[in-house]
Amino acid sequence: MLKEGEIRIPSGCAISGIINRNKELMNCSNIVSSMALMRERSNGLGGGFASYGIYPAYSKYYALHLFYDNQQARHQVEPELHKSFDIIHSEEIKTRRTRQVRTSPIIYRYFAKPRLLFEDDNEEDLVVSIIMQLNSQNNGAYVFSSGKNMGSFKGVGYPEDIAEFYCLEDYRGYIWTAHGRFPTNTPGWWGGAHPFCLLDWSVVHNGELSSYGNNRAYLEMFGYNCALQTDTEVVAYTFDLLVRRHGLSMEHAVNCVCPPFWAQIARMDGEKAAVMKSLRVVYGNALLNGPFSIVLATGRGMMGLNDRIKLRPLVAATKGDVLAVSSEESAVRVLCPEPEQVWQPEGGHPALGLVKGETSLWA
């Protein structure tokens, strides 16, 4: 029997992210190397990447990435897709069989435009509704990426194995995020690997949300279906609700998921204290409790964020127009060689990099 101290679980999971604020495209080599450096943080039960700017020829369309259990599931689901979308182009995503990744679902992508029933329909709400419906039908299909000019590539394996499997050397993006999984409460399966995506949002996460049940019940009141056997999906849905649907600024959204303690609010000036109190009262169920560090991205930028008392590691570095974040400083220095600044963001205080000209992670 293993005793305490005889096995190392170094705060679980590895995360990395990098953005070039000038939208200069980067290949995957540095982020794959940063993940390989942190191999001991994962156990081969999940790895994945998200990248932005990879589909310039189809940048106006939603890039839907789907897992299918079998060809029968694909033949059943594709007619449903055609009912809701004009499919501009579809294809099986290029992969290669490797020694480490020998079995996988059938993986397709569709560049699609939703069919609006009425002129004033919200396009993004419609896409979210269709995805929630498809992913809740238990029909052997799962939409795991759905943004414009971006895509998620994930599966069961170590991150560097997943990169090789998906031929990521063929892609170039101005944002890359990555995850190496060490699941503790859920099984390792292709849909449960990170990143978790919804529209342009993508999230990689290290930690555990003790507030998952409360967060899930809250989100389901707004039509989000949390059925993927992991706490991480509530992070993507929460930011979608707060920022895209409710129109909160990113600063206020962060103050909802990582709010100041009541004792801190009591010491704030009158107007600021009133705002913080209102956010805590109205969005109390959006609080993400427990140890975590996340990297959140959209086409407009990237953010690294810790829980309020920094129970999971996160290191950031900058050089020129590049911001890099990771679980370890050694990995950050692979992403951002010879950095001008390296620091550990305070708990609840984001390291934020926006594409030049943008003022928020969402429109």
C-alpha positions in Angstrom: 0.0 0.0 0.0 1.3 3.5 -0.9 1.8 5.8 2.0 1.7 9.5 2.1 4.9 10.9 0.6 5.5 7.9 -1.6 3.4 9.2 -4.5 3.6 12.7 -6.0 0.4 14.5 -7.1 1.8 18.0 -7.7 -1.4 20.0 -7.4 -2.9 18.1 -10.3 -3.2 19.1 -14.0 -1.1 21.3 -16.2 -2.3 24.4 -18.0 -0.6 26.8 -20.4 -1.7 29.7 -22.6 -0.1 32.2 -24.9 -1.3 35.2 -26.9 0.3 37.5 -29.4 -1.7 40.7 -29.0 -0.8 41.8 -32.6 -2.5 38.6 -33.8 0.8 37.3 -35.3 0.3 33.6 -35.9 2.4 31.1 -34.0 2.9 27.3 -34.5 2.2 24.9 -31.7 5.8 23.9 -30.9 6.3 26.1 -27.8 3.0 25.3 -26.2 3.5 21.5 -26.8 7.0 21.8 -25.3 5.6 23.6 -22.3 3.1 20.8 -21.7 5.7 18.0 -22.2 7.8 19.7 -19.5 4.9 19.3 -17.1 4.2 15.7 -18.0 4.2 14.5 -14.4 1.2 16.8 -13.7 -1.1 14.6 -15.8 -1.7 10.9 -16.0 -2.6 10.3 -19.7 -6.3 10.4 -19.2 -6.8 13.7 -21.0 -5.0 16.3 -23.0 -6.0 19.0 -25.3 -5.4 22.4 -27.0 -7.4 25.3 -28.3 -6.2 27.8 -30.9 -7.6 31.0 -32.4 -7.0 32.3 -36.0 -6.7 28.8 -37.5 -9.6 29.0 -40.0 -9.1 32.3 -41.9 -10.9 31.0 -45.0 -14.0 30.2 -43.0 -13.7 32.9 -40.3 -17.3 34.1 -40.7 -18.8 30.7 -39.9 -19.1 28.6 -36.7 -16.5 25.8 -36.7 -18.4 22.9 -35.1 -16.1 20.0 -34.0 -18.0 16.8 -33.2 -17.1 13.4 -31.7 -19.2 10.5 -33.0 -19.2 7.1 -31.3 -19.7 5.4 -34.7 -20.8 6.1 -38.3 -24.5 5.3 -37.4 -24.4 8.2 -35.0 -23.0 10.5 -37.6 -25.7 9.5 -40.1 -28.4 10.2 -37.5 -27.0 13.6 -36.4 -25.9 15.2 -39.7 -29.5 15.6 -40.9 -30.3 17.4 -37.6 -27.3 19.7 -38.2 -28.6 20.5 -41.7 -32.0 21.4 -40.3 -30.5 24.1 -38.1 -27.5 25.3 -40.1 -26.4 26.0 -43.6 -23.3 23.8 -43.8 -20.7 25.6 -46.0 -18.1 22.8 -45.7 -17.6 19.6 -43.7 -14.8 17.1 -43.4 -13.3 14.5 -41.1 -10.6 16.2 -39.0 -7.1 15.1 -40.1 -5.5 12.8 -37.5 -2.8 10.2 -37.4 -2.7 7.0 -35.5 0.2 6.9 -33.0 1.7 4.4 -30.6 0.1 6.3 -27.8 -3.3 7.1 -29.3 -4.6 4.0 -31.1 -8.3 4.3 -30.7 -10.6 7.4 -31.0 -14.1 8.5 -31.8 -14.9 9.6 -35.4 -14.0 13.3 -35.4 -15.6 15.7 -37.9 -15.8 19.5 -38.4 -18.5 21.6 -40.0 -18.3 25.2 -41.0 -21.8 26.4 -40.5 -24.2 29.4 -40.5 -27.3 29.1 -38.2 -30.7 29.4 -39.9 -32.6 32.2 -38.1 -36.3 31.9 -37.9 -36.9 35.6 -37.3 -34.7 38.6 -38.2 -34.4 39.7 -34.5 -33.3 36.2 -33.3 -30.0 36.2 -31.5 -27.6 34.1 -33.5 -25.4 33.1 -30.6 -28.3 32.1 -28.4 -29.6 29.9 -31.2 -26.2 28.2 -31.6 -26.0 27.6 -27.8 -29.5 26.2 -27.8 -28.7 23.8 -30.6 -25.5 22.6 -29.0 -27.2 22.0 -25.6 -29.9 20.0 -27.3 -27.5 17.9 -29.3 -25.2 17.2 -26.3 -28.1 16.2 -24.1 -29.7 13.6 -26.5 -27.3 10.8 -25.6 -27.2 9.9 -29.3 -23.5 9.0 -29.7 -22.6 12.5 -30.8 -21.0 15.4 -28.9 -20.2 19.0 -30.0 -16.9 19.9 -28.3 -16.0 23.1 -30.1 -18.2 25.7 -31.7 -16.5 29.1 -32.1 -15.6 31.2 -35.1 -12.1 31.0 -36.5 -11.0 28.8 -33.6 -11.0 25.2 -32.6 -10.5 22.7 -29.8 -8.5 19.5 -30.3 -8.7 17.1 -27.3 -8.8 13.5 -26.3 -7.5 10.7 -24.0 -3.7 10.9 -23.8 -0.9 13.1 -22.7 -1.0 16.5 -24.3 2.1 15.9 -26.5 0.4 12.7 -27.7 -2.8 14.5 -28.5 -0.9 17.2 -30.5 0.8 14.5 -32.6 -2.5 12.7 -33.1 -4.3 15.8 -34.4 -1.3 16.9 -36.6 -1.3 20.3 -34.8 1.9 21.2 -36.6 -0.4 22.0 -39.5 -2.1 24.9 -37.6 -1.0 28.4 -36.8 -2.9 30.6 -34.3 -2.4 33.9 -32.4 -3.7 32.3 -29.2 -2.9 28.8 -27.9 -4.2 27.2 -24.7 -3.4 23.7 -23.5 -4.2 21.2 -20.7 -2.8 18.0 -19.3 -5.4 16.2 -17.2 -5.2 14.4 -13.8 -8.8 13.5 -13.2 -9.7 12.9 -9.5 -13.5 12.5 -9.5 -14.5 11.7 -13.1 -13.4 9.2 -15.7 -11.0 9.9 -18.5 -13.0 10.1 -21.7 -12.7 12.1 -24.9 -15.5 14.5 -24.1 -14.2 15.1 -20.6 -10.8 16.3 -21.7 -10.1 20.0 -21.7 -10.5 22.6 -23.2 -14.2 23.1 -22.6 -15.7 25.4 -25.2 -18.9 27.2 -26.0 -19.0 29.6 -28.9 -15.7 31.5 -28.8 -15.1 30.7 -25.1 -12.5 28.1 -24.2 -11.4 27.1 -20.7 -8.6 24.9 -19.3 -8.7 24.3 -15.6 -6.5 22.9 -12.8 -8.3 22.2 -9.6 -11.7 21.2 -8.2 -14.9 23.3 -7.8 -16.5 22.4 -4.5 -19.4 24.7 -5.6 -20.1 22.7 -8.7 -23.6 21.5 -7.6 -24.7 25.0 -6.8 -23.2 26.4 -10.0 -24.8 23.7 -12.1 -28.2 24.3 -10.6 -27.9 28.0 -11.2 -26.8 27.7 -14.8 -29.5 25.2 -15.6 -32.1 27.8 -14.7 -30.8 29.8 -17.7 -30.9 26.8 -20.2 -27.4 25.5 -19.9 -27.2 21.7 -19.8 -24.3 20.5 -17.6 -24.1 16.8 -18.5 -20.4 16.2 -19.2 -19.3 14.6 -15.9 -16.9 17.4 -15.0 -16.9 20.6 -13.0 -15.0 22.6 -15.6 -17.8 23.1 -18.1 -19.6 25.4 -15.6 -16.7 27.8 -15.9 -17.2 28.3 -19.6 -21.0 28.6 -19.2 -20.7 31.0 -16.3 -18.7 33.5 -18.3 -21.0 33.1 -21.2 -23.9 33.9 -19.0 -22.3 36.9 -17.2 -20.5 38.5 -20.0 -22.3 37.7 -23.3 -25.8 37.3 -22.1 -26.0 39.7 -19.1 -23.5 42.2 -20.5 -21.2 42.5 -17.4 -17.7 43.8 -18.0 -14.9 41.3 -17.6 -13.8 43.0 -14.4 -17.3 42.6 -12.9 -17.5 39.0 -14.1 -14.3 38.2 -12.4 -15.7 39.8 -9.2 -18.7 37.5 -9.4 -16.7 34.2 -9.8 -13.9 35.4 -7.4 -15.5 38.1 -5.3 -13.7 39.9 -2.5 -14.4 38.6 0.9 -17.1 40.5 2.9 -14.4 41.8 5.3 -12.6 43.3 2.3 -15.8 44.9 0.9 -16.4 46.5 4.3 -13.1 48.4 4.0 -13.9 49.7 0.5 -15.0 53.2 -0.4 -18.8 53.8 -0.6 -19.5 53.5 -4.4 -17.1 50.6 -4.9 -18.4 48.8 -1.8 -22.0 49.2 -3.2 -21.1 47.7 -6.5 -19.3 44.7 -4.9 -22.2 44.1 -2.6 -24.7 44.2 -5.5 -22.6 41.7 -7.5 -22.3 39.3 -4.5 -26.1 39.5 -3.8 -27.3 39.2 -7.5 -24.6 36.7 -8.6 -23.9 34.8 -5.5 -24.6 31.5 -7.2 -21.9 32.3 -9.8 -19.1 32.2 -7.2 -16.6 29.5 -8.0 -15.5 28.0 -4.7 -12.6 25.6 -4.2 -9.0 25.5 -5.4 -8.5 26.4 -9.1 -6.5 28.1 -11.7 -7.9 28.6 -15.2 -6.9 30.0 -18.6 -9.9 31.5 -20.4 -9.8 32.7 -24.0 -11.9 34.1 -26.7 -11.0 35.5 -30.1 -10.4 38.9 -28.4 -7.9 37.8 -25.8 -6.8 35.5 -23.0 -7.0 35.6 -19.2 -5.3 33.6 -16.5 -7.1 33.5 -13.1 -6.6 31.9 -9.7 -9.0 31.2 -6.9 -9.2 33.9 -4.2 -6.5 32.4 -1.9 -4.4 30.9 -4.7 -4.6 27.3 -3.9 -3.5 26.3 -7.3 -0.3 27.6 -9.0 -0.3 30.1 -11.9 2.7 32.0 -13.3 2.6 34.7 -15.9 5.2 36.3 -18.2 5.3 39.0 -20.8 7.7 40.0 -23.6 6.7 42.7 -26.0 3.2 41.9 -27.3 3.2 38.3 -25.9 1.5 37.2 -22.7 2.1 33.7 -21.4 0.6 31.9 -18.4 1.2 28.4 -17.1 1.2 26.2 -14.0 5.0 26.5 -13.6 7.6 29.1 -14.3 9.8 26.6 -16.2 6.9 26.1 -18.7 6.3 29.9 -18.9 9.9 30.4 -19.9 9.5 27.8 -22.7 6.4 29.7 -24.0 8.1 33.1 -23.6 11.9 32.9 -23.7 13.8 35.7 -22.1 10.7 37.4 -20.7 10.7 41.0 -19.7 8.5 40.3 -16.7 7.6 37.2 -14.7 5.2 37.2 -11.8 2.6 35.1 -9.9 -0.8 36.8 -10.2 -2.6 37.4 -6.9 -5.5 35.2 -6.1 -8.7 36.6 -7.8 -6.7 39.1 -9.9 -6.5 38.1 -13.6 -3.5 38.3 -15.9 -5.2 39.7 -18.9 -4.0 40.0 -22.5 -6.3 41.6 -25.1 -5.8 41.8 -28.8 -4.8 45.3 -29.8 -7.8 47.5 -30.3 -10.1 45.4 -28.1 -11.4 46.5 -24.7 -13.0 43.3 -23.5 -12.9 39.6 -24.0 -16.4 39.8 -25.6 -18.2 42.3 -27.9 
